[in-house]
Structure formats: C-alpha cells, structure tokens
Amino acid sequence: MRRGIAATALVAALGVTLAACGSDDKGSSGGGSKSSGELSGTVTWWDTSTVGSEDKVFKKLAEDFTKKHPKVKVEYVNVPFGDAQNKFKNAAQSGSGAPDVIRSEVAWTPDFANLGYLAPLDGTAALKDEGDFLKQAAASTKYNGKTYAVPQVIDSMGIFYNKKIFKDAGVEVPKTIDDLKSVSAQIKKKTGKTGLYLRGDDAYWFLSFLYGEGGDLVNADTKTVTVDNAAGVKAMKVVKDLVDSGAAKTDATDGFNNMQTAFKDGKVAMMINGPWAVADTYAGKEFTDKANLGIAPVPAGSAGQGAPQGGHNLAVYAGSKNLDASYAFVEYMSSPEVQAQTAKELSLLPTRTSVYGEPDVASNELITFFKPVVDKAVERPWIPETGSLFAPLVTEYTKVLTNQTSPEAGVKSTGDAYRKLLKGWK
C-alpha cells in the first residue's frame, strides 16, 4: 500500500533516525567492528532468489565470504520474493529485524532510499571498480545523486520453447503476435498441447506486450501517466485475445509455479520467462537433455519487440550495526569472481562488463542470447513509486484475462490508481 505524503515524510525521518542509532536486533549485526583492522561480527543477508535452484548457489557463495574474513559470520536467510519488499519496510520502520544486506529488486531500491532505509555507498568499500558496471544496471542504484546499491544481476525476458514439441508440430519460433497465434493453433492440432502459458498473476509479464505496442506505464520526464492511452488498451486486448483464442492458457494464482510445472512437464510448448528460470527449467523431465530448451525474443507487437529491464541489487540497511563488514560483503558478492561463478552455475547475467570476457561466460549460450536482449530492454522509471505501480496493474491485468473486466476499463482503472499514487501527475 502507498503511504500518504505526510506518512512518507515521517517514515523517511524514522529511517534517518534508525541510520544514526542502528538496529536494536542483535542478531542482524553481532556487534562487529573493524577497530583491530580485521572485520568481525555477523552479517545477515536476505536473499530473494528462487528456492531449490538459485538459493543453493547463493547460500554457498555467501558462506564462502568467511574464507576471506574468518571472523565474520554470514547469516543467510532466503525470503520469498513476493514478501520481501514489505517485510523489509516493516522491519526497517520498526528498527527491529531488518537484515544488514538485502537483495533488492531494481524497482525497490529508489523506494527504500527515499524512505531513508539504505546506507549511501559512495566512497565505501562496496563500490569497488564502479566503472566496470553496465550503465543500464547501475542506473537503478542511483537516487537523488547518491548510490544506494550495487547491481548484482541484470535480466530481461524471452520466450522459452520446447524444441521437441515444435518439431512434432512442424512449426517455427514465432516472431510476431500473429505468428504466436498461428503456431499455437498448429501445436494444438498436431500434439493436443497448449501453445503458451501466459502468467496472469504478475503484471511484470504484461510489460513485454505493453512495450510491444509502443506503450509504457508512465513518462517520468513529463510526469504523465501513459498506461491508459491507446497503446495500453491495445496491449490488454492482445493478451486477452491470446487467452480467448486458445493460443494461451492462464491462471490468477500461483502463476509462476503453475507455469513452470506445465512447461517442465511438457503440457505447454512455450512460456515467457527470464534467466532466473533457467536452472529450475532444466530440472524438469522435458529438459533432462538441456538442448531441448530453446529461447527466443518475445514475439513483437505492432510497434516492435519489447522486453523490460529487470535485475537485482545488493543494498545495505542504514541501521546496520556492522556497516564495514556489510560493505565488504556487498563488494564480494558483486565481484567479478562471484559474478563469473553465478553465471557459470545459474546462467544469470553479470552486471560487470569485464565478466563477459571470461571463457565460461562467453561460451554460455543462454547468456549470449540474453545479453543483446538486455542491451535493448526498456528501462523502468527509477522513481520511488516504481515498485508500487504493479499492484493496481496486476489487479486489472488479472481481471481482464479472467473476463471480469474489459481491456478499456482495466487500463482506465489502472491509470486512475496511478494518478492517486503520483500526486500532481497528468
């Protein structure tokens, strides 16, 4: 929920106070210090990566930090992605239970910074070799002229497809929305399987269609809400038609897990997803042979191909009692060696330019596919409210896909909600 202007100001003030006083949660800091020249104490890290695949790798990497700093203990906590944003806000506001370091989705970073919950990283050990970071990755870490996070991974979206099903149906990878419909119809006719699983409970999956029609959520430069213009209406009509025509199936709850299961079990031929889903996809019975997984750009809309820029940053809580160790931990987890290892084991895209020259990264087919997609991906506006734009949109997106409202009414309701959220915007 969005806080009002007065409440936001109060929370920001509280955040500044917390930064000065530190958290009263002994477990998050461990009273570490650097007085002897050696880091010590505890660093608690909230990781939001996928359980069962990504989390195992990140937990091991985080714990390996102690090989460099044996007097520091790392407390690894995996927090469900859908809960993490509000959980961190609540903990930071109360001054109890917040981690020293959080894996922040790119849109959360300016929000947390605006509230005073993050420590500025300029001039700290966390920002080693800052010029090595991809410009588009670093963009989400800045707020009001200061740096509040370090980019950990960057991503975008593509269409995942089952090569065997495509071969059985005698179809090629769709390049446009019209292609997607005809390919899905042929797959259904030849194999009895559904063409596309369209995630219906997360508006991030709608962005590729919105950008493909030339639309956007807002225009931050002109302070204008744009989600409810003609392009927004058309994008909603496109996704609704995919479901109504039978080209795609959807649901309104637990969309990611249902989509992954259906794709991994070979019940659907395609899904739209990102690098974060690769490791889990390979665990499916259809992809015991990894070569059966194909990935291509999201089919283009009438205005072209569009995909959102996503990713995650590492940010330090302003109230941490162990700032020095937290800065060092962030630097380590975003270092070239760790990013190269992450890319090798999980096919996640590095945020450092230098890592793309590493042999294991340069030869990774999935990374070489997604890197050009990321380079052309559409940046979201890095304003404090960016993360809050998805709540009203997903409500209407789901209602449109499940025939509870029309595309026109859905985007109008979304636009009205945005104007209440963004005071003074047109």
Secondary structure, 3 states (H helix, E strand, C coil): CCCCHHHHHHHHHHHHHHHHHCCCCHHHHCCCCCCCCCCCEEEEEEECCCCCCHHHHHHHHHHHHHHHCCCEEEEEEECCHHHHHHHHHHHHHHCCCCCCEEEEECCHHHHHHHCCCECCCCCCHHHCCHHHECHHHHHHHEECCEECCEEEEEECCEEEEEHHHHHHHCCCCCCEHHHHHHHHHHHHHHHCCEEEECCCCCHHHHHHHHHHCCCCCEECCCCEECCCCHHHHHHHHHHHHHHHCCCEECCCCCHHHHHHHHHHCCCEEEEEECHHHHHHHHCCHHHCCHHHEEEEECCEECCECCCECEEEEEEEECCCCCHHHHHHHHHHHCCHHHHHHHHHHHCCECCEHHHHHCHHHHCCHHHHHHHHHHHHCECCCCCCCHHHHHHHHHHHHHHHHCCCCCHHHHHHHHHHHHHHHCCCCC
